[in-house]
Amino acid sequence: MNFDDIKSIQKHAEEQMQKAIDHLEVELIKIRAGKANPQMVDAITVDYYGSQMPLNQVSNVTVMDARTLSIQPWEKNMLQPIERAIIAANIGINPQNDGNIIRLFLPPLTEERRKELVKKCHGEGEHSKVAIRNMRRDAIEHIKKLQKNGLSEDASKDAEANVQAVTDKFIAAVDKHLASKEKEIMAV
C-alpha cells in the first residue's frame, strides 16, 4: 500500500464533508430570520407559458428594506402566476400585488417562532454532523482495509488521526454556522 491511497481517502472524505457544510449553508439561508433575503424565494417555481421556471428567472427579486422583498416581473402578465406561485409555496407570507410589482412583507417574529426557527436550525446542523461522522466512518473503514492489505499500523493510526482532525474541523464549522444563525434569529 502506498501513501497516495491514504491521501486520496482523506481528500475524498474532506471533499464530502465540505459538501455537507455547503448544504447546511443553503438550508440555513432558507430559514428566514425576520430579515428579507432574496434567496428565501429561490425555491419557488412559476408557471411560465407552460413550463416551470425559478422565480428569479422571470422577475427581479430585490430587498426594499429589512422586512420587505420586491418582485418585479419582466413581463407584466406574469404578476398573477407569480402571486399564485408564492401562495402555493406556503412560505408564510402573503404577496401584495399593486399591479406593477409584488411586495412581500415579512411579519416580525414572535419569541416562540424564533425558538422554533432555532430548533429547526439545530436540526439541520445535526443532519450535517451525522453526514460528516458517516464520512469519517467510511474513511476509517477504507484505512482499515488498507491496513489488512499491508499498510503499517503506525501509518494507519496516523491516517485515522488525520481523518479525525478533519472531522473535528468540520464539526466546529457546523457549530460556528449554527451559532451565527441563532444569533441572527434571536436578534430583535
N, C-alpha and C positions, 0 to 999 in steps of 0.2 A: 504494500500500500504506500501511496506517496502523499506528500504534503498538499498537492493540488486537489485531491479528493476532499480532504478536510476543509480546505479553503472554499471549495465550491459548495459544500454543505452549509458552511457558515454564511456564505454570501447569499445563498438561496433563502435561508432562514431569515436573514436580516431584511431582504427584499420583501418577503411575505409579511414580516412584522410591520414594515413601513406601510404596506398596503392597508393593514388593519388600522394604523394611525390615520392614513388618508381618508379611509371610510368613516372613521369616528368624526373627523373634522367636518365632513359633508353632512353627517347626521346631526351634529350639534348646531350647524348653521340652520338647519330646518326647524329646530326648536326655537320658537320666537321668544325673545326675552323682553318683549314690550317695546323694542325699537324696530322701526321699519327697516327692512333689508330686502332688496330686490330678489335675492336668492330664495326668499320664502315662497315665491310663486314659480320657481323654476320647474317644479314637477307638474305643473298644471298644463294640460294639453287642450287646444281649442280646435273645434271642427272648422277647418279652413277649406272650403269648397270640396267637401267630401273626404278629406284626409286629416288625420290628427297631427297638429303641429304644436311644438312647445310655445307657450305664451310669449316668451321673449323673441320668437321668430316672426310674430305677426304684429308686434307692438313694441313701443319703447317703454320700459319699466324704470321709473326713477323715484328717488326719495325726495318728497317735498319738504318734510320736516321729520323730526324724530319719531312721530307716530303716524305719518301719512305716506302711502305709496300712491304714485300717479301712474296710470296705464294709458298711454296714448296710442291707439291703434293706427297702423299705417294706412288703413282704409276705413273710412267712416262706417261702412256697412258691417264692420267686424265688431262694433260695440256690443250688440246683443249676444252673439256667440261667445264673446269673451266674458260677458257678465254671467251667462249661463254656466260656462266652464268653471268660473270662480265659485259660484254657488254649489255646483256639483262636486267640486273638490273638497268641500266641507272643511275649510281651514278655520272656521270660526269667525269669519269676518264677512259682513255684508257689503257688497260693492255699491257705490253711489255713482250712478250714471247721470251726467249733466248734459248729454247729447254730443259732447266733444271728447271728453276724457272720462275715465273711470277712476274714482278715488277709493282707496281702501284705508279706512280709519281704524287703527289698532286701539282697542279698548285698553285702559290701564289694567294692569294685572292685580288681582287681589292677593293677599298674603297666602291664602290657601292654594290658589292657582300657581303661585311662584314655587311653593313647596312641591306641588305635583310635577312641575317642569324640572325641578332639581332632581326629583326621583327618576324621572324619565332620562335625564342626562346620565345619572349614575348607572341606570340600566344599560344604556348604550356603552358606557365606559366598561361595564362588566363584560359585555359581549366582546369588546376589543381585547380585554385582558385574557379572556378564555381563548380567543383566537391566537393570541401571542403565545400563551402557555402551550397550546396544541402544537404550534410550530416548533417551540423549544423541544417538546417531547419527540416530535418526528426527527428533528436534527440529532438528538441524543441517540435515538434508535439507530439512525444511519451510522453514527460514530461507533456504536457498539458492534454493528455488523462489520465495520472495517476492522475493529479490534479482533473479532473472531477470524477474520481473513488475514491476520498477520500484523496489524498495527500495534506498536508497542503500547504498554499500559500507560506509561508516562505521557506519550503523545495523545492518547485517548483522554486522559484526565485533563490535560491542558486544553484540548479542543472542547470538552464539556464545560470547563470553567469559562472559556471564551463565549460559548453559546449562552451560558447563564448570565454573563456580564451584559451581553447584548440584550437579553430578555429583560434584565433589571432596568436597563436604559429606556427601553420602550414602555415598560410598565410605569416608570416615572413620568414619561411623556404623556401617557394617558391621564395620570393623576393631575399633571400640570394643566392639561386641557380642561379637565373637569372642574378644577378649582377656578380657573379663569371664567368658564361659562357660568358656574354657580354664582360667582361674584357679580357677573353681568346681570343675571336673572334677579338676584336679591337686591340690587341697587334700585332705589325708588326714585 
